[in-house]
Amino acid sequence: MSFFKVSNACNGCLACVQNCPANALKYVDEGNRRTLLHNMALCARCGNCWRICPQGAIEFQSLLGGAWDEVATMDLMRCTVCGEPLYTSDFQETLAERVDYNIEPLCALHRQNLSFMTWKRLAPGKGEAEGAQR
Amino acid sequence: MIVGKLKPMQEIVDSISEFHKVLILGCGTCVTVCLTGGDKEAHVLSSDLANGGYFKENPPTFTVDTIERQCEWDLVKTYLHIPPDTDAVLSLACGAGVQTVADVLKTLPVIPALNTTFLGALDEPGIWREKCHGCGECVLAYTGGICPVSRCAKRLFNGPCGGSTGGKCEINQELDCAWHLIIERLKALGRLDDYDKIHPAKDWSVGRAGGPRSMERIAPIEMNV
């Protein structure tokens, strides 16, 4: 997605490319076709392109407002009592491998409310071992 | 970057108590990065002012907006939209931003919510320290990249003074002596000869002492693509 938008008023004069202090704009001519390119990672959003454009074609508000890019999606594990998001399902699998049993997803509040007996049921081997040490 | 600090809440309250509808205006650049004047801080300030019980009677109502830079006249003129009936703007920008917005709005009072504090660098997460005074005549090439103007309490050009002990400044034992740092850095660079050179008195007229400064940048542009 490009946040650098120009209107149809752009006549390809390259004033924006020449005056971009961050080298965030360039162009490619292929045959009779000129393409303007923008690199968001280099762009300082200084607005020089918008100031300099003789056609007033730079829609700078797009660069100021931007838009949201989807970066990652993941499955969530929620507290089985209240539904509060706790961690991802991948995290739960990793945790289960490490501790050798499946932990019921519970938030801090509802974990506190569990009785010792319930803890023993959830983590039989571990609970007994810890209890014996105490 | 420019570092600013939020003013004491009572001072902010006193400065806006006579108004009815106040736009709290964040700035999207330096003060966003130093966590004092960005969009998030503007919303927090709005919430604090509205709900903190600071006003004896008729508290103002607040709206919040943030623009990318308050210090550029044409950007403010084009993209700052003042909500109807706003009778004051509480700006979270540095002094340059406050003045630019005031200059654009002309008849609307623009009130600073920050004290613009210094030109600094992020030394550690959450810790900014003063590194530059904008003195107009940079000497970092001869001082191992450590500024004696901004980091020496006495702004000495041929230091250290007699108050430096154990690498700390006499005004505050928490404060590094800039000249101690300079000597250590010059040693590490193998450039202690630079330390032996006597620096003449600085021309302070190129700094703030010469009055307000300005810069024009008009240069031929070369194609770099």
Chai-1 contact restraints between the chains, C-beta under 6 A:
chainA,res_idxA,chainB,res_idxB,connection_type,confidence,min_distance_angstrom,max_distance_angstrom,comment,restraint_id
A,V17,B,V225,contact,1.0,0.0,6.0,A-B,restraint_1
A,Q18,B,I221,contact,1.0,0.0,6.0,A-B,restraint_2
A,K26,B,V225,contact,1.0,0.0,6.0,A-B,restraint_3
A,G47,B,L75,contact,1.0,0.0,6.0,A-B,restraint_4
A,L64,B,E68,contact,1.0,0.0,6.0,A-B,restraint_5
